[in-house]
Amino acid sequence: MFHAKPLGKLAAPLSARAYASVSGSAPVISTANSIKVAALSGATDSPLASVSLVINAGSRYETGENAGAAHFLKAFGFRNTQTRTSFRTIREAELNGATLTAEATRENITFTVQCFKEAVPYFVEVLGDIAVATKFTEHEFKDVARLVAFESLGARSDSSARVLDGVHQAAFRGGLGNSLYALESSPITSGDAVRRYAETAVAPGRLAVVATGVDAQELANLVSSSRLASLTSSASTLSSPSATFTGGVQQIYESAAPISHYALAFASGSASAKPLAALLGAQSRVKWSTTGVAPLSKLAATEGFGISPFSFSYSDAGLVGLVVSAPRSQIKGAVEKIAGAIQRDIASAGAEAVQRAAAAARVDMAESLATQQGQIRALTGLALGQKSGVTLESVDDAAAKLSAEAAKVFKSKPVAVSVGLSQDTPYVDTLGF
């Protein structure tokens, strides 16, 4: 079992500092070998902290030769390294009440530890080992492959996940259009294949260490004394085409599905995606109201189908839209009515609707930034210079221009993705956009 090494700035109350918001003024420190470090000290009376290793090597950087590699690399987190077995890492995490998680998005792979502040130095070392000392052994690859296959099967069994994956493929094709999940046909068939992807991805310019409940300079000192300091500043060979909204249609045929799903997605800016999704206003924010006053939610409640808005923010693109869900015999009519309402009521939204959407987006963003996960994502965007790290200030700026942005975005031609009987769904060029 490791022996904790309490550091004054980590374990002691940080009474000298007020709670810092995640904004452009939050400090970003670059280590001697160009790894970016960002942190929020957080609430002074909380004993908890989190620390994350972020690798800018999500699925958008995959090619046909290594499709699915990001999913496999994520699944290799916290496994055997040159200095620690996975058993030791997990045992010591459990003995100290820490939680270990791994997440892969289209842009980043993130390994996070939530722990007590006094344990942060130890877990910075653990994260450093993940980056530079993971063994990628073949016997572990078999376990990793089973986990990856299970997660991929779960995504294919989830209609919502399939629709949103399809939206990205239709909108961007390559790059951001790459799937989050490794398919059965993935060329990744060995631990060495994952190692090769990791070797191209793990370069200082693609790495960030972000934390909550930790002083930024103290965190930078820990990173500089960890194995991460051994990384050289050589350039990574990973690349991704700039996001270009190409437009398109994807139909995923499911003859046995009693419910059909149809997504309409529009190109937007990174910061404006969330306010625009709020303008679609499909959900009531008053618990005793079933519909609210937004036109789309009232339409769905009246007609008896479901709608779910979504938004995605990336470093060079944004997506906003909604998924319409209805019995397959009703999906065509439901989509046509929603498309008409978007062009009639949302693209030309009145001042009150815009004010409601701006307020809702601001509240949603503030709630997200009050959570550890939301802070980690915002710090990641700040450290790596990604516009996907949307802040409260950027949402405020976008909300101020919401009326003009809505007119531009919701009058443009969307991409369309359907899951169900394709014969029952309308073609996007018949919807009037």
N, C-alpha and C positions, 0 to 999 in steps of 0.2 A: 504494500500500500504506500502511496506517495505521502510525503510530509509537506503539508501546506507551508508556503513561504509568504506570510502576510506582508503586504507592502502598504505603507502608510496611506498613500493616496488612493489605494484600492479598497482597503478595509475600513478606514476611518470615515466618519461622516464628513461630507464635503460641504460644510457650512459656509465656506467662503464663496461658493458658486451657486448661483441661482439655476433653476431648471433651464436648460438650453433647448431651443427649438431647432428642428432640422430645417435649416435654411441655407442660403448661400453664404451666411456668415459663420457656419459651423466650421471648425478648423479641419483642414486636410493636411496631413504631414506626409512627406515623402522620405522614405528611409534612404540610406546611402546607396542601395542598389535599386532604387526607384519603385519599391512597393508602396502603395498608397495606404495610409492609415487614417481612419476617422472614427470619432467616438462621441457619445453624449454621456455626461456624468449622471444625468437623471435625477430622480428624487433622492434627496440627501439621506433620508431615513430608511431606504430600502437596502436590505443586505444582499439582494440579488443582482446579478450581472449576466450579460450574454456576450459571447465573442464568436465572430464568424469569419471563416476564410472564404473569399469569393474569387472564383476563377472565371474570367470572361471567356467562356468556351462552351456556351450553350449550343443547342441543336442548329442554330442558324449558320454555324461555322462548319458543319459537316458537309462532306461531299459524297458522291456515289460510292467511293472506295471505303468510306468509314461511316456510312449512315447508321445511326443508332449508338455511336461511340459515346456521346454525352450522357445518354441514359445509363450505359454501362459504367462510365467513370463515376457518376453519382452513386451508383450502387456499390462501388468499391470503397466508399468512405468508411473510415473507422475500422478497417480490416488490418491484416497483418502488415507491419512495417519492419524495417531493419532493426528497430530498437524496441518495438512493442508488439505483442500478439494482440489480436482482437479480443481475446478472452481477458487479458490484463486491462485493456482500455475500458471495456464494458464493465468489468468488475469494479474498477476504481471509480468509474462514473456513478455506478449504483451505490457504492459505499458512501459517496459524497452527495447523493441526491441530485446529480446532474442529469440533464436530458440531452441526448445527442440526436440531431436531425440532419437530413440531407435533402436538398431540393434542386431540381434542374428546371430551368426555364429556357426560353428560346435564346436568351442572351448570356445567362450566367449559370454556373453550378455553385451552390452555396452549402457549406458545412457549418453547422451552428451548434454551440454548446451553451446551454443555460445552466448557471451554477451560482454558488455563493462567491462573493467578490474575492475572498482570500484564495480561491482555487483558480482564479484566472491565469496566473503565471504557468501553472501546470498545463492547463488546457491550451494555451498558446503553443506550448511545445508539442502537444498532441496534434494540433492542426498543422504545425510546421512539418511534422512527420508525414501527414497525409500528402502534402504537396511534393515533398522531395524524397520520401523513403518508402512509399507503398510498394509491396513486393509484386503484386499482380500475379500470384502463383496460379498454376493451372488447376490445382485441386480447389482453390477458392473460386476460380472462374465458374466451375460447375454450379456452385451455390448461387453466385451472382447471376448466372444465366437463368436459373430457375426463378429468382426474384424478379428479374427484368421481364421474363415471359409472363409471370403472374400479373405484374402491373400493366403490361401491354394488353393482356386479355381483359383485365378489368376496364381499361379505357375503351376497348372495342365493344364491350358490353354496355357501356354507358352512352346513351343516345346524345346527351348534352356534350360529353367530351368529344364524340365523333363529329358532331356538328361544328364545334369550335375549332377542332383540328382541321376540318374541311374548309372552314372559312379562311384560315391562314393559307392553306394550299391554293385555294382559288384566287385569293387576293394578291399573293406575293410569289407564287410558284416556288422558286428556289430561295435559299437564305431563310428569311422569316417564315417561309412556307414549309420548311422542313418539319416533319412531325416531331413532337416531344418524345415519342415512344419508339423503341427499337422494334421493327417488324420481324416476323419469322424469317424473312429473307435477308435480314441484316448480314453484311459481310463480316461482322465482328464475331469471330468464332474461337478466340483464344485470349488468354491474359496478355500475351505479347501485343495483340492488336490494340487492346485498351492502353497498354503502356506507350505504344507509339503515339496515340492521340494525346495522352497526357504529356509526353515529352515536347510535343509541339505547342501545347496549351499553357503549360506551367512556365511562364516567363514573367519576370518582375513587372513589366508593363501591362500585363493582363491580370495582375493579382491585387487584391485589396483585403485588408483586415479591418473589420468594423466591429464596434462594440457599444453596448449600452451599460450604464452604471460604472463606467471606467473613465479615468482621465486620459485624454488623447495623447499627451506626451508620455505618460507612464506606459500606455499601450505601445507606442512607437519604440520605447526602450526595450520592452519585452520582445517585440518582433525582431529588433536588431540583434538580440542575444539568442534568438532561436535558430533552428536549422534553415529558416527562410533566408537568413543572411548569407547563406552559401550559394544562393541562386545568382547567376551572372545576369548581366543586363542585355544578353543577346536577344535579338528581335525574334518574335514568334512568327512562324510561317502560316498560322491560321489567318484566313480572310473570309469575308462574306460580301456578296454583292450588295450595293446600296439598295435599301428597300424601295421598290417601285410598285405602286398599286396598279396591277395589270387588269383587274376585273375578270370576271369569269363565272361559270356555273359548275357546281358539282352535285351530282345526284347519287346518293348512296341507297341502293335498292334493298329493302327489307320487306318481303311480301307478308311475313307473319306478324308484323308490328301493328297492333290495333290503333296506336297513336302515331301520327306523323309529325315531324318537326321540320320547320323551314326557317332558315336564318337569312336575314338581310344585313349586310355589313357595308359601311361607308368609310372611305379614307378620311382621316382627320389629323390634326396636329397632336403631338404627345400630350401636351398640357390640356388641350381642349376636349380630349376624349371623355373624361369623367363628367364635366359639366354637360356635355351633349347627351350622354347616357341619362343623366338626371332629367334633362328636358324631355326625353322620351316618356319619363314619368309613369312607368308601368305599375308601381307599387304604392299603396297608401302608407303614409307616415303617421296615421292616427289609428290607434289600435281598435277603436270601436267603429271605424269606417272600413267597409270592404273594398271600396273602389277609389276613394279620394276624388279629386276634381280634375285630374289630368285626363285629356280626351282618350288616350289609348287605353288607360286602365278602365275607364267607364265603358268603352266599346267592348273590351274583352269580357267584362262582367256581364254586360247585356247580351252578348252573343254566345257566351258559354265556352270560350277557349282561353288558353293561357298564353301570356307573353312574358319574356324575361329579357331585360336589357343587359348588355355587356359592353365593356370597354377595355382596351389594351393600349398601354403606352410603351413605346420602345425608343431607343436612342435616336432613331431617324424616321419614325413613323408612328401613327396612331390608328386604331380601329374602333369604331363604335357601331352598335346595331342592336338588334333584338332577335330572339328566337320565338317563333309562333308555334304553339303546340295544340293540336286538335285531332279528333277522330279523323281517320283518313278520308271519310266521305265529306268532311267539312273543311279540310285544310285549304283547298283552293279558294273557297269563298272567304275564309278567315284572312288569308294572306292578301287577297285583293282589297279587303276592307282596311286592313292595317296600312297597306301601301298608300291607299287614297288618303287616309288620315294623316300619315307622315307628310305627304306633299301639301295637304290642305291646312293642317293645324300645327304641325311642328316646324316645318320650313319657314312658315310665316307666323311664328308664335308671338302673342301679344306681350306687353310689358309685364303683366302680372305673372304669366307663365314663365317668362325668363327670370323674373325675380325669385319665384319658387325654386326653379332649377339651380340657380346660382347659390341660393341658401342651402339647398339639399347637398350640392356638391361640396360646399365648404364644410358642412357638418360631417359628411362622410369622410372627407380628408382629415379633419381634425380628430375624428374617432380613430382612424387608421394610425395616425401619428401618435396617438396615446397608447398604442399597443407596441409590444416589443418587436413583433414581426414587421409592422409598418415602419418603425424607426430603422430597422435593419435595411429594409428595401430603400428607404430614402437616403440613408447614409451610403449605401452601395452606389446609387446613382450619382451622389455627390462626389464620392471618391474616384469613381471610374469615368466621370464626366459624361454620364448617360442621362439624356433627357427623360428616360423612363423613371428616374428618381424624382417623381413629381412632388412638389412641396406645396404647402398651404398658400404661399405667395404666388406660385405659378398658377394655381387654380383660381385665385382671386383675379389675376391678370386676364386669364382666359374667360372667366365669368363676365368681366366687364365688356368683352367683345362678343358675347354669346349670341346675340340676335343676328349679327352679320355672319358669324361663323355657321349658325344653323341654316341660314338661307343658302350659303354656299355648299355645305356638306350634304344636306338632305334633299337638295335638288340635283345632286350629281347621281350618276349611275352606280348602283351598288353591286356587290357580288351576292350570289344566292347559293345556298347549300341546303339540300333537303335530305332527310333520312325517312324512308318509308316507301310507299308505292309511288314511283316516279310518275306514273300515268295520272296520278291525282293531284300533282303539284303544278303550279303555273310556271311558265318561263319568265325570267326576269324582264325580258324585252317587251312583255305584254302588260307590265305593271305601271307604265306611264312615266317612268323616270327618264 
